[in-house]
Amino acid sequence: MKQFRWQARVAAALAVFLVAGAAFAMTGAEVVQTRRSLFGEMTNALKYIAGHWDDSASYGDLAQAAGVIERDAKSLPKLFPAGTSESDGLRTAASDAIWTDRAGFDQLAGQLAAQAAKLARTTAASDSAQVKSEIKVVVATCKSCHRDYRSN
């Protein structure tokens, strides 16, 4: 699982950054950069999953990648505080709908976390058709969130 070792380090750094940011008031630009890093991490994890769903020998790594998505999805609501939108003068792809429909955004983040958690339970004994089905559900949630809450 060499591919995700660096992500564990990035996740630890992000956690420290978020905690420190809360204590020392991160700037809006720092918050936007942090969430970009998080989305990049989830994208890489999903690409790994999509490329290895049919290889049961990789299911341990696939489960770990799904765990990255689960963890990051749980962090999403904290990464969109007031003052970090495009209308606040920041360069971000986040649509103002995140702040006007906060309940909907938070619900989708929670849904993604739950779906990724289910996928993270994948083992070598898992049925590949079921794994593929679970991946499709995760991807559909990602697309739904992008459709509703991403400006570009």
LUMFITOR-902629 format. One line per 4 residues: number of its first residue (from 1); for each residue x, y, z of N, C-alpha, C. Coordinates in steps of 0.001 Angstrom, whole numbers, plus 524288, in hexadecimal, padded with zeros to 5 digits. Each point is the difference from the previous one (the first is absolute). Layout:
LUMFITOR-902629
NUM) X Y Z X Y Z X Y Z  ...
//
This chain:
LUMFITOR-902629
1) 8033E 7FB5D 80000 7FCC2 804A3 80000 80365 804DB 80000  80449 7FFC5 7FD4B 80398 80470 7FFBC 7FD4B 804E1 7FE09  7FC51 7FF4A 7FC7C 7FD5F 80465 7FD8E 7FD40 8037F 803FB  7FE38 7FDD7 80456 7FCFE 80319 803BF 80300 8013C 804FD
5) 804E0 7FE70 8006A 80314 8016A 8049F 800B9 805DB 80054  80131 80280 7FB93 800B6 805A6 8000C 7FAE6 802B1 80167  7FBA7 7FD99 7FEAB 7FAF9 80264 8013E 7FF03 7FFFA 805D7  801F7 7FC0A 802AC 7FF74 7FFF8 805B4 80301 80492 8024F
9) 8048B 80119 7FDD2 8030E 8047F 801D8 7FD34 8051B 7FEB7  7FDD5 80056 7FB54 7FD16 804B4 7FE79 7FB46 800B5 8038F  7FD4E 7FBBB 80115 7FB67 80048 8036A 8017F 801E2 8056D  80453 7FE08 80201 801C7 801BA 8052B 80155 805CE 7FFDB
13) 8028F 801B2 7FBD7 80156 8058B 7FF82 7FB12 80353 7FF87  7FC33 7FE1E 7FD09 7FB18 802E0 7FF7F 7FD2F 80066 80530  80004 7FBC0 802F8 7FD71 80014 80521 80294 80403 80389  80536 80014 8000C 802CB 803E2 8032B 7FEC0 8057B 7FE03
17) 7FFFC 8009B 7FAD8 7FEE1 8050E 7FDA0 7FA83 801E4 8016F  7FC35 7FC71 7FFD4 7FAA1 80176 80156 7FF74 8017A 805B8  80269 7FCE5 80362 7FFC2 80134 80595 802CC 80529 80112  8049A 80092 7FDB9 802E3 804E4 800BA 7FD01 80489 7FD99
21) 7FD95 7FF0A 7FB8C 7FCF8 80418 7FD66 7FB86 801D8 80364  7FD6F 7FC59 80291 7FBB7 8017B 8037B 80210 8033F 80484  8049C 7FE9C 801ED 8023B 802D5 80470 8024B 80541 7FE54  80228 80044 7FB58 802AD 804C1 7FE4A 7FD45 802C6 7FB80
25) 7FB33 7FEB3 7FEFA 7FCDD 80285 7FBF1 802AF 7FFEF 7FAAD  7FF82 7FB9C 7FD59 80212 7FF81 7FAB7 7FD84 80422 7FC93  802E7 801C1 7FC2E 7FDC7 8039E 7FC36 7FC60 7FCF4 7FC67  7FC9B 802CA 7FD5A 7FC85 7FD7C 7FC44 80308 7FD25 7FBC5
29) 8043B 8025D 7FE2C 8032C 7FD89 7FBEB 80273 7FAEB 801F7  80191 7FFD7 804EB 80237 7FB35 8022F 7FBE2 7FBBB 8006B  7FB49 80178 8014D 7FBC0 7FC30 80043 7FEF6 7FDC8 7FA8F  7FFCF 8036F 7FC14 7FF12 7FE3E 7FAA0 8045C 7FC4E 7FE43
33) 804D8 80140 80139 80460 7FC9E 7FE88 7FFA5 7FABC 802CA  7FE6A 80003 804D6 7FF6F 7FB24 802F2 7FBD2 7FC90 7FD86  7FB9C 8024C 7FEA1 7FBE8 7FCBD 7FDAB 80186 7FE2D 7FA89  8030D 80319 7FD1C 801F0 7FE1C 7FAEE 80361 7FB2D 800C5
37) 80353 8001B 803EF 80359 7FB7C 80125 7FCB4 7FB3E 8015A  7FC00 800DC 8030E 7FC8B 7FBC2 80192 7FD33 7FDB2 7FB4A  7FDFD 80358 7FC91 7FD57 7FE0E 7FB59 803CB 7FD1E 7FC6B  804D7 801E1 7FFA0 803F1 7FD42 7FCEA 80116 7FA9D 80225
41) 80038 7FF9E 8051D 800D8 7FAF9 8028B 7FB78 7FC46 7FEDE  7FB31 801F3 8005A 7FB77 7FCA7 7FEE0 7FFF4 7FE60 7FA4A  80174 80386 7FC82 80030 7FEBC 7FA6F 803EF 7FBA4 7FEF9  8049D 80070 8024F 803FA 7FBED 7FF4A 7FE26 7FACB 80228
45) 7FD71 80016 80479 7FDFF 7FB2F 80249 7FBE3 7FD90 7FC71  7FC7B 80338 7FDEE 7FBE7 7FDFB 7FC99 80244 7FDE6 7FAE6  80404 80286 7FDEF 8028F 7FE05 7FB46 8026D 7FAA2 8010D  8026B 7FF70 8048D 80241 7FAE9 80165 7FBB7 7FBDF 80038
49) 7FBC3 80154 80299 7FBA4 7FC53 8008F 7FDDF 7FE7A 7FAA6  7FF29 803DE 7FCAC 7FDD5 7FEF7 7FACB 803A4 7FC8B 7FCC2  80507 80079 800DD 803BE 7FCE0 7FD09 800FD 7FA96 8022D  7FDEF 7FEE6 804B1 80136 7FAFE 80278 7FB37 7FCFF 801F3
53) 7FB61 8019B 7FE8E 7FB41 7FD7E 801F3 7FF9D 7FA48 7FE6C  80278 7FE9D 7FBA3 7FF77 7FAA9 7FE07 80497 7FC78 80186  80360 801DF 8037F 80487 7FCF3 801B3 7FF88 7FEE9 805D6  7FDFB 7FB74 80157 7FF0D 7FECD 80585 80508 8000C 80336
57) 8047B 7FF3B 7FD87 804FA 8004A 802CE 80120 80591 801E0  7FD78 803DF 7FDA5 800BF 8057D 80176 7FBC5 801FA 803AF  7FC7E 7FCAF 801AF 7FB8C 801D3 80316 8018D 8023F 80550  80446 7FE49 80237 801CA 8025F 804E0 80177 805B1 7FF22
61) 802D7 80105 7FBB7 80176 8055F 7FEA5 7FB3B 80329 7FE5F  7FC6C 7FD74 7FD3E 7FB27 80296 7FE6C 7FCF4 801AD 804D8  7FFB5 7FC98 803D8 7FD39 80147 804D8 802A3 80492 802BF  8052A 8001F 7FFEE 802D7 8044A 80273 7FEE7 80524 7FD17
65) 7FFD8 7FFCC 7FAE2 7FED2 804A5 7FCEC 7FA74 801E7 80128  7FC5F 7FC62 80092 7FAA0 80178 80161 7FFE1 80285 80566  8034E 7FE27 8037B 80062 8025A 8052F 801E0 8059D 7FFC7  8036E 8012C 7FC4C 801CC 80562 7FF31 7FB5D 80369 7FE68
69) 7FCCC 7FE0F 7FC70 7FB6C 802F2 7FE44 7FC3E 800C5 8048B  7FF24 7FBEA 80307 7FC7F 80070 80484 801E5 80440 803BD  804F1 7FFB8 8017E 80234 803CF 803A7 7FF8F 80598 7FDE3  80162 800A8 7FB07 7FFE8 80536 7FDB8 7FA75 80210 7FF67
73) 7FC54 7FC98 7FEA0 7FA87 801A6 7FF80 7FDE6 801ED 8053B  801A1 7FD80 8043D 7FE55 801BA 8052B 80229 80568 80155  80469 8016B 7FDB1 80272 80516 800FE 7FDAA 80469 7FCC3  7FD50 7FEB3 7FBD1 7FE1F 80406 7FC63 7FCD3 8045E 8028C
77) 7FC32 7FEE5 80349 7FCE9 80453 80230 80344 8040B 802EF  8044C 7FE53 80262 8035D 803A5 802E3 8033F 8036B 7FC60  80087 7FE5B 7FB21 8036C 802C3 7FC5A 7FD34 80420 7FCB4  7FB29 80111 80145 7FD05 803EF 7FD25 7FD92 803F2 803C6
81) 80347 80284 80344 7FDD9 803DB 803A0 7FE75 804FF 7FD16  7FCEA 80323 80287 7FE9C 8051B 7FDCA 8050F 802F5 7FED6  7FFE9 802F9 7FBC4 80486 80325 7FE90 803D4 7FD42 7FC6D  7FE8E 7FB65 7FDFD 803A1 7FD1B 7FC93 7FD9A 7FECF 7FAAB
85) 7FC9D 80364 7FE41 7FD6F 7FF29 7FAF2 80236 8039D 7FBD9  7FE67 7FF13 7FB33 8018D 80354 7FBAE 7FDF8 8058D 800CB  7FB49 80073 80219 7FDD2 80538 800EF 802E9 802E8 8045B  80354 7FD39 802E3 80360 80273 803E6 80533 801A4 7FD99
89) 8006B 7FF6D 7FAD8 804B3 801A6 7FD42 80432 7FBDC 7FF89  7FEA8 7FB25 80122 803D5 7FBC5 7FFAA 7FF6A 7FD02 7FAEC  80453 7FDF0 7FE25 7FFEE 7FCCA 7FB46 7FEB0 7FA69 8019E  7FB28 7FE80 7FF21 7FE24 7FADA 80191 7FBDD 7FE1F 7FC2F
93) 7FF95 7FAEB 7FF7F 7FBFD 7FDAC 7FCAB 7FB07 7FEE4 80313  80003 80155 804FB 7FB6B 7FF14 8034A 7FBA6 803CB 7FE8D  7FB7B 7FDDF 7FEFC 7FB71 8032D 7FEC9 7FDD3 8026A 80501  7FDC0 80498 7FF82 7FD82 80277 80484 7FB8C 7FCA9 80220
97) 7FE30 7FC31 7FCF8 7FBD4 7FC83 801C8 801A0 7FCF7 804E5  80519 7FF3C 800C3 801CC 7FD4F 804BF 7FE26 802F6 804CC  80037 80527 7FFD1 7FE98 80325 80482 7FA2B 80131 80040  7FD65 80011 7FB71 7FA5E 8010A 8000B 7FCCD 7FB0A 800E7
101) 8024B 7FB82 7FEDF 7FD75 7FAF2 800ED 803AA 7FC96 8033B  8017A 801F0 80476 803D5 7FD54 80342 7FE30 7FA8A 8019D  7FB0C 7FF6B 80135 7FDFC 7FAE6 8019D 800A6 7FBFD 7FB9D  7FEF8 80194 7FB3B 80095 7FC79 7FB93 805A6 7FE6F 7FF1C
105) 80381 803CB 80067 80591 7FEE2 7FF54 801F7 7FC4C 80443  7FEB0 80139 804D7 801B4 7FCB4 8045D 7FDBC 7FA7B 7FF8A  7FB29 7FF9D 7FE19 7FD8B 7FAE0 7FF54 802F6 7FCCD 7FBEC  80184 80270 7FBA5 802E3 7FD26 7FBF6 80569 7FE66 801F5
109) 8028E 80353 80309 8051A 7FE9C 8022F 7FF74 7FB44 8039C  7FBF3 7FFFF 8032C 7FF00 7FB88 80378 7FEB0 7FB18 7FCF7  7FD02 800A2 7FBDC 7FE99 7FB91 7FCAC 804E0 7FDAA 7FD7F  8036E 80362 7FE0E 804D8 7FE20 7FD9D 8034B 7FD14 803FF
113) 8005F 80218 804BA 80309 7FD64 80417 7FDC4 7FA92 80126  7FAEB 7FF9D 8005C 7FD83 7FAF3 80124 800D9 7FC1D 7FB85  7FF8A 801D8 7FB36 800C2 7FC8B 7FB86 805AC 7FE35 7FF9E  8039F 8038A 800FF 8058A 7FE94 7FFDE 80145 7FC2F 8046D
117) 7FD82 800AA 80483 800D0 7FC5C 8045E 7FE47 7FA88 7FE76  7FBAA 7FFA6 7FD45 7FE27 7FAE7 7FE30 803F4 7FD9C 7FC3B  80207 80334 7FC7E 803F0 7FE28 7FC4A 80513 7FE8E 802D3  80134 802BE 80433 804C9 7FEE1 802FC 7FFD4 7FA9F 80294
121) 7FB77 7FDC4 8007C 7FF8B 7FABF 8023B 80125 7FBB9 7FBFF  801A4 80190 7FB5E 80162 7FC45 7FBE5 80497 7FCA0 801BD  7FF93 7FB04 7FEFD 8043B 7FC55 80130 800F8 7FC89 7FB41  80404 7FCD3 80059 8012F 7FC61 7FBB2 7FB78 7FC50 7FEF3
125) 7FCAC 7FF45 803DB 7FB85 7FC87 7FF5C 7FB45 802C7 7FD9F  80064 80516 7FF20 7FB9A 802F7 7FDDF 7FEF9 7FE8C 7FA59  7FB22 80034 7FE8B 7FE58 7FEF5 7FAA8 80130 804C8 7FCA3  802B4 7FF44 7FBA2 80198 80470 7FCBC 7FB52 802FC 7FDCF
129) 7FBB6 7FD52 7FEDB 7FB5A 802B3 7FE0A 7FDD4 803AC 8042F  8001A 7FE4B 804EA 7FE2C 8034B 80444 803AA 804AA 800C7  80516 7FF0B 7FFA0 803D4 80438 80086 7FF0D 80413 7FBC0  7FF4B 7FE33 7FB41 7FF05 80392 7FB9F 7FB06 80321 800F9
133) 7FBF9 7FD7E 801F2 7FB15 802A2 80125 800C5 8043A 80428  802F6 7FECD 80411 800F8 803CB 8042B 80332 804A0 7FE03  803AD 7FEFF 7FC7E 80318 80436 7FDB2 7FC73 803A9 7FCE3  7FC61 7FDBD 7FD0E 7FC5F 80337 7FCF1 7FCC7 80392 80380
137) 7FE7B 7FE1D 80492 7FCFB 80328 803A9 80352 8048E 80202  804EA 7FEF2 80150 80389 80426 801C6 800B6 80414 7FBBA  800FF 7FE3A 7FB47 800CD 8039B 7FB9D 7FB14 80344 7FF01  7FB77 7FD9C 8005C 7FB1A 802E4 7FF2D 7FF60 80451 80416
141) 8018A 7FEF0 804CD 7FFAA 803FF 80416 803D7 80467 7FEE3  804B0 7FEAC 7FE5B 803D2 80402 7FE8C 7FDCC 8037F 7FBA9  7FDDB 7FD8A 7FBFD 7FDD2 802F6 7FB9B 7FB74 8036E 801BE  7FCBF 7FE0B 80372 7FB94 80302 801F4 801E6 804DB 802E2
145) 803E4 7FF4D 80337 80228 80472 802ED 8027E 803F7 7FC3F  802EF 7FE20 7FC33 80259 80399 7FC36 7FBCD 802ED 7FCFF  7FBEC 7FD46 7FE77 7FBB6 80282 7FD18 7FD75 80452 8032D  7FF0B 7FEF2 80505 7FD11 803B0 8033A 8034F 80416 802BA
149) 80500 7FEC5 800FF 80313 80364 8036C 80553 8019D 7FDD8  800D2 7FF42 7FB06 804E4 801AF 7FD98 7FEB7 803D6 7FBAA  802D9 80467 7FFE3 7FEAB 80412 7FC3E 80271 7FF30 7FAAC  8043B 7FCEB 7FFA8 80248 7FF07 7FAD3 80259 7FAB3 7FFA4
//
